[in-house]
Amino acid sequence: MWSLLGLLTVLQNVLPSQLLSLLHSLYESLQDLLSPYSYFEIPEFNGYCGVDLNDLYRHAHLYLNASNHAPATACRRLTLSRSPSSNRISFAVAPNHTVHDAFRGHRVAWTHPVDTAQDSLEESRSFTLRLPKRHRHALLSPYLAHVTSRAEEFERVSRERRLFTNNTTSSGSFESGWVSVPFRHPSTFETLAMEPELKKNIKNDLTAFAEGKEFYKRVGRAWKRGYLLHGPPGSGKSSLIAAMANFLCYDVYDLELTKVSDNSELRSLLIQTTNRSIIVIEDIDCSVDLTADRTVKKTQAGKLSLRSSNKKTTTTSSFTRCEESGRVTLSGLLNFTDGLWSCCGEERIVVFTTNHRDSVDPALVRCGRMDVHVSLATCGAHAFRELARNYLGLESHVLFQAVEGCIRGGGALTPAQVGEILLRNRGDADVAMREVLAAMQGR
């Protein structure tokens, strides 16, 4: 061995560098020829300047570091981390270690080489993908597409979601757009007090919408969905919105129309919303006078036909009142829901809520604008059992039949009313059931 090392040292000092480089290239070519694998380098940055992040590297990083993904857990050494704003533990493949994966019956491997430049603290990171050489052409493109799809799904589920509201300055001018806080509402479809059939239908509709990108593109429709939630106060409209956001892992934009000065500002707000979000306009019948612009048009038409000075004066004053009462017009809101401005983003759900459906303008809630109408009324039998299970841990009780009889007899309460009674008496299930029964009998 010493003789061999000595010979190599002599050859390196005696032979020209060009010849050594040629011999090294021939050795690597022979090694590649005999190896049954093909190797693909995925650097962290594109180009030589090192400023443009390689999106494929990011997808590979997310794919391999998913905490519930088999390749990451199969690695011999992992790096664990957790951000201050999340309770989720992130797994990362340790530097210069290899993790194996399987795709379409073939075994592939990922290596995470990390090199430190001499006399520098900067690191050069990349991923090396190893594929069977005989099947590399058939595997490379579909496997990278699989990695990208899984990475985007993991990123969507694991990212911190935000609750946004539109913001205006004290002078009323629109400058700062949206402000946000972390969205951590605990409501889910599992804890939602709702009839099982309605809950199933909403979940199926949301799933079909989230997976319908190609369908919406094929039929030529904007990838959005409109929901109208109507029912008395306390019927669970806000809880349903939170459950929808948690189910889809979407951000929530709570649009306050009374803060919007005009239709132009409304369009500006819409442009700033992100994809995969739920845009909520609560109490649509009380936010602004959305019939004002229609009144203006009718009044202007009447102004042209009327000739008397008294009628003309009345028309002008009506026009002024309409302009002052409605800051956002119905036509502006319609463009927001299904006009040209509705397609400036993808995968968004628009939700209107109201306590009185009959008070909402029919043009706003017709098909194509509000696709799904959800009626949330008082607490039914299944919903009551769900509340009793969540608040009291009860699967059955001797008073269940009496409570259900009151519900059928018209003494039902809203989920918020039932929940308040159960919360107040959560330490004693019997007292809670008796109070709920008494409240329903009183109605």
N, C-alpha and C positions, 0 to 999 in steps of 0.2 A: 504493500500500500504506500509506504514511504517513497519507494522507487517510482511508483506511478505519479504520485503528487509532485515529486521532483521533476519528472519528465514533462508534466503539464506546465509547470512553472517555467521550465526552459523554453518550451514551445511558445508560450505566451510572450516571452521576452525576445525570442529570436524571429518568429514568424511575423510578417507584416499584419497590421490590423485589418486590412482589407481581406486578406486570406482567412483570418480568424472569423471575421464576420460572415464570409462565404461558407465556411465549415459549419458555423452555428446555424445558418439558414438552412443548409442541407440537412442538418440533424433534426431541426424542427419539422421540415417537410417530410422526412422519413417517419418521424414520430406521428405526425398527423395522418400519414398514409396508413400506418399500421393500427392507429387507434380506432375503436369502433364508435367513437363519439365525435360530435361537432360542438364547438364552443362559440358562444355569442356574448360579447362584452356589452354591458349597458352602463355607461358612465353616468355620474350624477348630473353633469352639466353638458350641454351641447357645445360643440365647437372648441376652439383653443383658448378663448378668452375666459371661459369659466363663469359666465354671468347668467346664461340662459338655462334655467332648470329643465332637465330632461323629464318630460311627463311620464315616459315609460319607466324610468327609475322610481318615480314617486308611486306609480301603480304597483310595481313589483314590491316596493317597501311595504305598502299597505296590505297587499295580498299575503305576503309572508308573515307579517306581524299581527294579523288578526288573532285575537286571543282565543277564538273558538275554531281556528283553522288547524287542520291536522299537520301541515308541513312545519309550522312554527313550533308546535308542541313536540315534534319528533326530533328537533335539533338537540345536539348534545349540550350546548351552552347557549343560554338566552340572556338578554339584557332586559331588565324590567324597569318601567317608569310609569309615573302617574302625574298628570298636570294638576295644578291647584284647583281648577274649576271643574274637575271631573273625578268621580269615584272609580272610573274604569282603569284597570291595569293594562298597560300596553306592553306587548311582547316584541322584542326585536332580536333578530339573528345576530349573535356576537360577531365581532370583526374576525375575518379570516376563517370562518367556520362554514360548514356545508350542511344544507338541509335538503331532503329528498321529497319528491312529490310524484304523483301518478296522474296520467292523463290518457284516456282512451286505451287503457291496458299497457301503456309504456311508462317506464321509469325515467324521470327527469331529475336533475339536481341543480340547486342554486348555491353559489358560493358568494360570500360577501367580503371581497378583498378590500382592505383599508391600508393605504400606504402613507407614511409621513415623509414629507420632503426634508432633505438634509438641511440642517441649520434653520429650520422653520417649524412653526407649530401648525401649519396648514396640513390638512389631510385630504388625500385623494380617494374618494369612495366610488365603488361601482358594484354591479352585480354581474356574475358570470353564469350564464344559463348553459347547461349541458344537455344535449339531446342525442338520441340514437342517430348515427350518421345515415343509416339506411332509410329512416323515416322523417328526416329533418324537414323536407319540403312539405310533407303532408301534415306535420305537427306544428311547425313554427307559427304560422298565421293564426290557426284556430286556438292554439294554446295561449298566445299573447292576447287574443280577444277575450278568452276565458279569464285571464288574469285581470284585464282591465275591467271587465264586468263585475267581478267579485270585489275588486278594489273600490270601485265607485259605490257599490252597495254598502260595503263596510264603512266607507267615509260618510255616507248619508246617515247611517244608523248611529255611528259613534260620535259625530260632531256635536258640539254644544248648540242647541237650538235657542232662538231668541224670540222675544215678544216685543214687537215694534208698535209705536204710536206716532202719528204725525205731529210735528212740532212747528210752532210759529213764534215769531218774535213779538215783543210787546206792541210794536207798531202795526202788527198784522201782516207784515210782508213775509213772503215765503223765502227762507234762506237755508235753514238747517235740515229740512226734509224730515227724516225719521230719527227718533231716538229709541234705544232698546235696552232691555234688561234680560238676563237669562230666563228662559221659559222652563219652569220646573213644576208645572201643574200635575198633580198626581192622578187625575181622572183618566181611566181607561175603560174600554168596552167591558172588561171583566167586572169592574166595580160600578158601572153605570146602571141605574135603576130604569130599565126599559124592557118592554115586551120582547121576548126572544126572537120572534119572527121579524119585527122591525129592526132589531139590532143586527140580525143576520143579513137582512137586505142591504143595510147601510154599509156593512163591512164588505160584502160582495161587490157593491157598486164602487167603493173606494179602491178595492184591489184591482178591479177591471180598469179603472181610470189610471192608476199608477202604472199598470203594465200595458197601456194602450197607445204608446208612442207611435208605433208603426200604423196602427189602425187610424188614428186621427190624421196622420200624414197622408194615408191612402185615400181617405174620404174627403180631404181638403178642409178640415175643420181645425180651428185653434185648439190647442191641447189645454183645455180648461173645463171646469165643471161648476155649475151654479147650484147652490142649495138655498132653500127658503125654510127657515125654522120658525114655526109660529105656535103659540100657546100662551097660557096665562103666566104671570110672574111666578118663578119658583118651579117651573115644569122641567127644568134641566137643559135649557138651550146652551148656556155657557159651558156647562159640563160636557155636553155633547161635542161642542167645538174643540175643547181641550182633548177629549178622547180621540177625535179625528186626527188632531195634530200629533198626538203620541202614537197613534196607530200607523201613520204614514211617515213619521219623523220629519215633519215640515215645520218651518218657521211660521209665526202668526203675525199678521199685520192688522192691528186694530185701527181702522180708519174712522176718525172723528170728523164727520162732515161739517159740523158747526165751526171747525177751525179752518176750513177750506174757503178761501175768498171767492174763487171763480172756477170755471171749467178748465182754464189753462193750468191753474195750480193743481187741479185734480189729475190732469194728464202728467204733469211733472212728478207727482207722487207715484203714479202708476209705473212710470219708467224706472223709478228707483227700487221697486220691489224686485226681489230675487225669484228665480225659479224654485220649484218645490216649496210653495208657501200657500198659506190660507189667508185670504184677505177678508176681513170681517167688518161688516157695517151693522151695528146693533141698533135696534129700535128704528128701523128705516121709516116708519110712519111718523116718528116724532123728531127726527134729526133736522130736516129742512122741509120747506114747502115745495115738494117736487111737482106740484101741478101748476106752479106759477108761470112757467114758460108757456104752457098750453093756454092759460088764461090770457097771457099777453097776446098770443097769436089771434085768439078769438076776438079780443078787444080791438086789436088793430084792424081786423077785417070789418068789425062793426063800425069802426071810425070812418072807414072809407065810404060806407053806405049811408051813414047818417049825415044830414045836412044842417040840422038845427044847432044853434050855438050851445043850448043847454046840454044836449046830448053829447056834443063834442067835448064840452068841459068835463062831463062825467067820465067819458072814455079816457081822457088824458090823465085824470086823477087815478083811475083804476090801473092804468099802465105804470104810473109812478109807484103805487103801493106794491104791485107785483115785483117790480125791479128791486124794491127795498126788502121785501120779505123773503125772496129766494136768492141765496148767494150761489148755489149750485143748481143748475137747471136739470130738468128731467132728461133732455136730450144729451147733456154732458154725461149724466150717469149711465144712459143707455150705451153711449160710445165706450164707456168704461167697462160695461159688462159684455157686449157682443159686437161693438163697432170695430173699426180699424185699429184702435188703440188697445183692444183686448188681446191682440196677438203679438204684443211686443215682448212677451215672455212665454215660457212653457211650463207645463205641469203645475198649474195654479188652480186653486179652488176659491170661488167667491161665495161668501155666506152672508145672507141677509137674515136678520131676526126681527120679529115683530110680535107684539102681544095681541094685535088685532089684524088678522089677515085681510079683512074686508076694507081696511083703511088704506091699503097699499094700492097704488095705481096699477090697473091691469096690464098696462104696457110694460111694466117693470118685471112682472112675475110670469109672463107667458113663457111657453116652451121655447127653448133656445137661449133664454136668458137665465131663468131659474129652472134647471133641468129636474131637480128633485125637490119635492115639497114634503116636509116632515112635520106632521102634527104631533105636538107634545102637549098632552093634556094632564089630567090628574093621574095619580098613582094607581095602576092596575094591580091585579092579584099577583102576577109574576114579579112585577117591579117591587111590590111590597115585600115579598119573600126575599128578594135580592137585598133590599135594605136591611131587613132583619138579620140576614146572614152576615152582612158586612159590619153592621154596628154592634150586634149583640152575639154573633156567632151561633145563631139559632137555625137549625135545619127544620125543626118542627116545634109546635107549641099548641096547647089546648085552645088558645084563643084565635088561632089562625082562621078557623072556619067562620067564627063570628065576625072577624075583621073583613073577610072576603064577602060575607053576606052584606055588610054595610057598603062595601065598594059597589056591589051589584045593585044595591038599593039607592045609589046616588049620594052616598055620604063620603065619597073618596076625597082625600086630601092631595095636595101637590107633593112631589117628592121632597121639596125643600121643607114643607111643614112636617112631614113624617120624619125626615132626617133630624130636624131640630128636637123633636120629642125623644127620639131614640138616643140622640147624643146627650141630652140632658139627663137621661136615666140609664146610661149605658152600664152603670154598676149593678143594676137590678133589672133583669130581663122581664120579670113578672110585672113590676111596676110600669115599665116602659110599654108593655103590651096593653095593660089596662088603660093607660093614659091615651094611647093611640085609639083604642076602641071607644073611649068616652068622647074624644074629639070628633070621631066619625059619627057617632050617634047624635052628638049635638048638631051636626050639619043636617 
